Amino acid sequence: MRIAVISDTHMPRAAAALPPVCLDLLRDCDAIVHAGDHSEIGLLEMLRALGPPVVAVHGNVDSDDVRRALPSEARLDAGGLRIAVTHDAGPERGRAARMARRFPEADGVIFGHSHIPLHEVPPSGPWLLNPGSPTDRRRQPHHTMAILRIGDGAASAELVIVDGAEARQLPDALVRGRGDRAE
């Protein structure tokens, strides 16, 4: 199973549309997760029209329409894994332990808010994944999203640059957490 993960699209303020390569990846996956800060309801409607099922939460800058349509937290069961989705996981310091307490049943937690791509596997508790943003990179060098692959009860994540005509993997040096086990 392949899950496309995006967050912090801030549309239409940050961009009028998602990058074409991002749209291609969204259409090609088995499910789509949006971890909040859509901004306007039109993006959610567009994501739902792409085909794959959409799991989404609202973020701190979303319109009232988005807040009424979406919860602040969601759960996704995929390939035997339980994944929690939220927008804001709080400050980096203590995040892994905080998410383990907040989502004790989860194998993984997807979040957004910081616009900083992250994949971290703490020694205990759920893995953490922040896809960055495909439209509002802020101080990051690239627009990004994530592809989560789930099979045989395990997950692997790839953070993907969606700036150009082709998707390419974000170099490990630019990934906060780099998928390594945290110390």
N, C-alpha and C positions, 0 to 999 in steps of 0.2 A: 504494500500500500504506500502511495506517495501523497503527502499532504503539503500543499503550498501554504506558506505562512507569511503574512504581511502585517504591518502595523503603521500607525502614525502617517497615514496618507494625507491628512489635512486638506482634503479636496473640497472646493475648488481653489482655496487660497494658495496652497503650495504648488498645485499643478492642475491643468484643465483635464488631464487624462493620465491614466497609468501608462508607464513606458510599454511599448509594443512587446518587448521581450518578456516583461512581467506578465502581461496578458496571456501570452503564449504558454508560459509555465502554469499559470492559474488554470487555464482550460485543459491542460494535459495531465492534471493531477486527479486523484480520486476524491479529494476534499480540499476545501479552502478554509483557513483560519485567519481571521482578522482580529488582532489584539487591541483594538480601540483607537480612538482619535480618527474616525472617518471624516468628521466635521459635519457633512450634510448627508441626508438620507439617500440622495441619488446614487452615491457610491455603493451603498448596501444593495440597492435595487439592481445596479449593474452587475455586482458580484453574483447575486442570485441568478441572474439571467445567463451567466456563463456556462452553467450546466452542473458542475460538481456541487454537492451539498456544502453549505456555508455554516460554519460555527463562528460566531462573532460576539464581542462584548463592546460596551460603550466605554469611552475614555473621558478624560477631564475637559476636553474642549468640544465635545460633540453637542449638536443641536438638540433641542427638546424632542424633536421627532425621532432622532437616533436613540436618545435615552429612553423614550417610551417603547421603542421597538426591540431594544436589546438589554440583557442583564449586565450587571457589573462583573459577574463571574460566570463561567460556563464549564461544563465537563464534556469530555469527548472520550469514548471508548473506541480504541482502534487497534486491531491486531492483538488483542489481549492486554493492551496497555491502557492505563487510566491517565488521561492528560487533563490538567486544569488550565484554564485560560483566564487571564486577568489583564488589566491594563498597566497598573502601577505596582511594581514589586518593591518599591521603596529604595532607600540608599544601598549602594554596593556593600558597604560594611554590614555584615550580619545577614545578608539577603538569603543565602542558602538555608541557614537555620530557621529564619523567619518563614520562608516558603514551606519548609518541612512541617512547621507547626500549623501553618494556615491550611495546608492541603495534605494532611497526614496519609490519606489514601492514594495520593497521586504518585505515578511513576515519573512524571515530567510536568513542568510548568512552562507555559508559553506566556510571555508578557511583552509589553512595549514601553512607551512613555519616554525613555531616554534617547531614542533614536540611535543607540550604540549597539552594533551587532555583537551578540554574545552567545557562546555555547559553553556551558560549564557542567561538569559532572562531579558534584561534591562526593566526598568519601561515604556519606550516608544521606539519605533523603533523595528527593527527586532531582533529575537533571533540569537545567534551566536553559531556556532558549529565548533570545530576543532577536527578531529578524532585522532590526534597524528600520529603515524607511525607504520605499521605492520612489518617493517623491519629494521628501524633505530631509536631506542628509545632514543639515545643520553643519556641525564642525567635522563631520566624517568625510573621508576622501571620496566615497562612492555612495550611490543609491543602492540599497540592498534589500533582499528578501531571503527567505530560507526555504529549503526543501527538506522535509522530514520523511525519512524512509522507515517503515515499520514492517517487520517480518519476524516470525519465529519468536515472538515475545520480546524483541529488542528494537531499539530505535537508533538511527544514526541521523545526524543533521549536517546539511551543507549550507553554508551561507554563500549567497550568490550575488554578484554584481550585476545590476540591470541597467547600467548607464548607456551601453551601446547597442549595436544590432544583434549581438550574441551574448547570451548569459555566460559568465565565467565565474569560477570559484574565487571567493574572497581569500587572499593569501592569509595563512595562519598568523602572520605578524600583525595583521589588522583586525583579528578577531579577539575581542575581550574574552578570556577564558579558554580560547582555542580548543574546546572539547576535551581538554585534559582534566584529569582528576585534580580537584582543588587541594591545596596543601592544608 
